[in-house]
Amino acid sequence: MAGRYDSSAEHQATPGNPRMLLAALLLLVGVPLLVYLFLAPAQNEQAADVETYSTVSAEQRALRLDDGSELRLQENSSVAVRYSAEQRRVQLLRGEVLFIIAPDNARPFWAQAGTLRLRADASAFALQMGEGVVALEVLEGSVRAQSGGGVQTLNAGERVELALSR
């Protein structure tokens, strides 16, 4: 009987049980979704605190942050600032910035430019991102810099340049 439908042969041809596939799909999508929904509000609160400041050609800008620290953006510069109760973070996105850091033992100050990440307490330093290079110059105090697994403390008068990785 050629036209007759054989449900047992059809069932054997499909891989797996549809209920098991649905359960696996729910686990693969549902669990990460639940984790995200529980963790995202805390992450979004931190992300909401990010502010970006920029300058254009022939413009300089001085910013006083809520802790008394000061940023002096040179022309064509941009930074992202994120302050929380636990820490202070500034990322140089482009250009050059002079940092004058106010002491705050409860909140470390972190700055980043390219792959260079540094921690500073009560110091002054300049960060510059140029053509394929990040430069750090310490003007007062000391700065602990790290890049590519290496860590170095730089004191007033010292300068370091690093190639930007592409």
N, C-alpha and C positions, 0 to 999 in steps of 0.2 A: 504494500500500500504506500505508494510514493507520495501522495498528497497528505498523508496523515501526520499530524504534529506529535512529536515525542518529547514530552516535557522533561523527562529524565536525561535525555541526551543534551538538551539545551542547558539544563542546570549544570551538567558536568563541564560544559565548554566555557562557562564564565569563571574567571579566577576569583576565589574568595567568596566570603559571605557578605552580602550588601550591608547587613547590620554591623558586621565587624569593621567594614570600610568606613561606615558612618561614624562609629565609635572612635576609630583611629583619627579620622579627620577632626572630630570634635576635640580630641586630646591635643592634636598638633596645633590647632588654631585657638581653641578655648583656653588652655592653660596659659600660653604666653599673653593672651588678651587680658585675662584676669590679673596676671602679675603686672602688666602695664597699667591697668586701671587703678591698682592699689598703689603703685609706686609713682606714677606720673604726676599726681598733684604735688608731691614734695619736689620733684624735679622742675615742674612748671613754676613753682614759687621762686626757685633759684634763677631759672631762666628769665623770669619776668624782671629781675633786678638788673639785667644787663643794659647798660646805656652806651651808645656809641657817640663819639665826638670826632669831628673832622675839621680840617682846614683846607682851603683852596690855594691856588697860586697867589703869592704875595700877601698871604694872611698868616698871622701868628695868633695863638690863643692860649691864655692862661686859665687853668681850671683849679679851683680849690675844692677838694673832695671833703666829704662829711667828717673825716677824721683829722682834718687840718693838713693833710698831704697836698702837694701841689704838682700839677702836670703843666708843662709848657710845650704845647704842640708847635712845631715849626711848619712852614708852608707845605701843602700837599701831604698832610699827615692824617692818620686816623687811628683811634684806639677804641677798644671795647672795655668797659669798666664794670666789674661785678663785685659788690660789697655785700657781705652777709655778717651775721653775728659772730661767725667763726673765723673768717678770713677776708682779706682784701686781694683782689686779682685785677690786673690790667694786662691786656694783650695789645701789643703794637701790631696793627694791621698793615700799615705802610708809613713811610716817611721817617721822621725823627722827633723824639720827645725827650725832654729833660724832666727827670723825676726828683722831687724833694720830698722825702718820706718822713712823716711824723711818727714818733715812736708810739707803739701800741703793743704791749706785751701779750695782751689777750688775743690779738688777731695778727697773724703773720702777713707780710706784704709779699705777694708774688707778682712777677712780671714775666711776660713771654713775648718773644719775637722769633718767628720761624721755629727752629728746633732748640733755640736757646731759652732756657727757663731759669729764673733766678729768684732768690729770696733776699730781701733787704730789710734792715732795721735801722731807723734813724740815720739815713745816708742820703747822698745825692749822686745821681748817675744819669748818663745819657745813653739812650738806645737808638740805633739807626738801622733801618733796612734799606739797602741800596741795591745796585745791580748785582744780584746773586750773592750778596754779603750781608751779614748781620754784625754790627759792631756794638760793643759795650765799653763805655769809659766811665770809671768810677771817679767822682769828683771829691766826695767826702765820705768818711766812714769806710765800710766794707760791704761787699756783696758776695753771696755764695751762688755761683753759677754752675749749671749743669747742662750738658748736651751730649747726646750719643753715649750715655753711660759714664762719661767722665765728669768729675766734680772738682771745682777749683774755687778758692776764695781769692777775690781780688780786692786790693786796698786802694785808697785814694792815690790817684796818679797813674794807675794801671789801666791798660786797654787790651781788649781781645777782639779779634775778628774771626768769624766762622763763615764758611761757605753755606749758602742756602741749599738744602737738598731739593731736588726736583722730582 
